[in-house]
Amino acid sequence: MPSTQTYRRLYVWEMPVRLYHWLNALAIAVLAVTGYLIGRPFTVGYAQEASFQYWFGTVRFLHFMAGYVFLFNMLVRTYWGFVGNRFASWDKFIPLNRQAWRDIVEVLRIDILQTRGTGPIHIGHNRLAGLIYFVTFFIFMFQGLTGFALYGPMSHSVFGNLAAWVVPLMGSEAVVRQWHHAMLWFYVLFTLVHVYLVFYHDYVEGRGTTSSMVGGWKFEREDRLDD
Amino acid sequence: MPRAGNSLWEVMREKGYSRRDFMQFCTFAATAAGLGTNASAAVAKAFEKKDRPPVLWLHFQECTCCSESFIRASHPMVADVLLDAISLDYDETLQAAAGHQAEKCKADVMKAYAGKYILLVEGSVPTKENGVFCMIGGRTAEDILKEAAAGAAAIVAWGNCASYGCVQAAKPNPTGATAIQKLVNKPVINVPGCPPIADVMVAIVTHILMFGRMPELDSQGRPKEFYSRRVHDTCYRRPYYDAGLFVEVFDDDNARKGYCLYKMGCRGPLTYNACAVTKWNGGTSYPIQSGHGCLGCSENGFWDNGPFYRHLPSFPGFGIESTADTVGLTLGAAAAVGVAAHAVSTNIRKRKLIHDQVVEAVKDTPDSKEVE
């Protein structure tokens, strides 16, 4: 190990990727909180008549609005997966070759089981993270489809009713609502683990993982740069 | 069996109804079918000229609540005329004939009016164990249904049993109770509800009689006129929902004030029916108006989505009392513990790595005094 390291500053996350990330985080936060409230409205003071308050209607409005932001944000990100830089590319999420799977096992061994090893250095997503995000996209899709299936009957627009087929497919709206509500907990678990792992990588590797999603820059030792 | 050339008008005149009565009936019928009074002339024309198609009403695995509902239609004249003059040629619970006589009547109608009669089905059909759970005259329900469906001009599935299976189909569905639409290869008009609203049933029969075709159906085969709106959206308690004013427990002050029953498990937001508009028993009331939440009896699978008095159903596979939230919260707590354990473990097992980096970094950092 050379005693003096030269680090290179690398532009990893382009602006659309960062914007997607934070808009997504905001939308999910709003959706999770309002969604939980819709499923389990808390008790407010009952001093006023219905004509003077509309808080539950507002909560639902915020939920639907955030749902639209979430959806279109996701569509833009999908597009960017085909035109963005190599770190944003769609193939970073799908382990298509043997090497990718070997990398995933390596990440599991070093970061989760915490054995020793130099391990693969990924400048963008590591292969395991990429795979988890790929699974997450499917859950995003499921949540979007079930959400719009429930929202459809309240909307007269064609767009609001594009997911109407989900209800007969799943049996009834009660089943759709049950799973739409249950999936809220996926986001809670995901956020918990995701934020922890960002801090973990930043702490152990010292490559500016946390700030990279703000400024877009990561740092990498020059002797490790090969791809 | 109806005689040929026997229109509804002719039958009514024979029974002593006046022309005025007939016109009044046509207006009722038009209104009941959701057409408005303007259509009464067209309806009168149809009922004057058209032969009444014979109607067969089959009963399988059911409780007869659909029939009970139907005979209590709130327009007495419509119900009377439909029952007296509809040419209801076979209906186990209403016909006078019995045994071979009744079966012969049905067979004759199916032969003479092949492709013309209307088939009304009440109840689900068992398919397990070769259908032995429901046998009529020595034949299985499935056999009887398929024979009758083959020559039917229109098939109506009365109630949730015939539409989706209802309580007999509740897990684990011991008899293999199956909806009509899954057994016949023809379009079926689903009129779900446990029972369906009497006036809705009458309106659908009237619609078929008047136009000789099916009413407009939605993706689940339900007539759009009556099943396109949610009970929730037509409920008079809806403003309390938007205001977040809920009944917290039955018999609390909020219940007396008539607040929204959402937290008491009301299924109005998931249920498509005309209850809040048409109401029951001649427009007297409907469950929510009587202070009880909607059970969602016109929805597919409502019987398995319990408990009825809780907003969130039980989560499958985790016991009766566990909702998605209890399962999620437990998993969340487990994840938090896992993350904390991992953080501790990181500081122990990766100590050397982190330590080396820090030493290296300190070594590499130019001392501020040296720079000066």
Interface residues (C-beta under 8 A of the other chain):
Chain A: S3 T4 Q5 G39 R40 P41 T43 V44 Y46 Q48 E49 A50 S51 F52 Q53 Y54 W55 F56 G57 V59 R60 I112 Q114 P153 M154 A164 W165 V167 P168 G171 S172 E173 A174 V175 R177 Q178 H181 A182 L184 W185 V188 L189 L192 V193 Y196 Y200 Y203 V204 G206
Chain B: S219 Q220 R230 D233 P239 Y240 Y241 D242 A243 G244 L245 F246 E248 D253 N254 Y259 Y262 K263 R267 L270 Y272 G296 E299 N300 G301 F302 N305 H311 L312 P313 F315 A324 D325 V327 G328 L329 L331 G332 A335 A336 V339 H342 A343 S345 T346 R349 K350 L353 I354 Q357 E360 A361 K363 D364
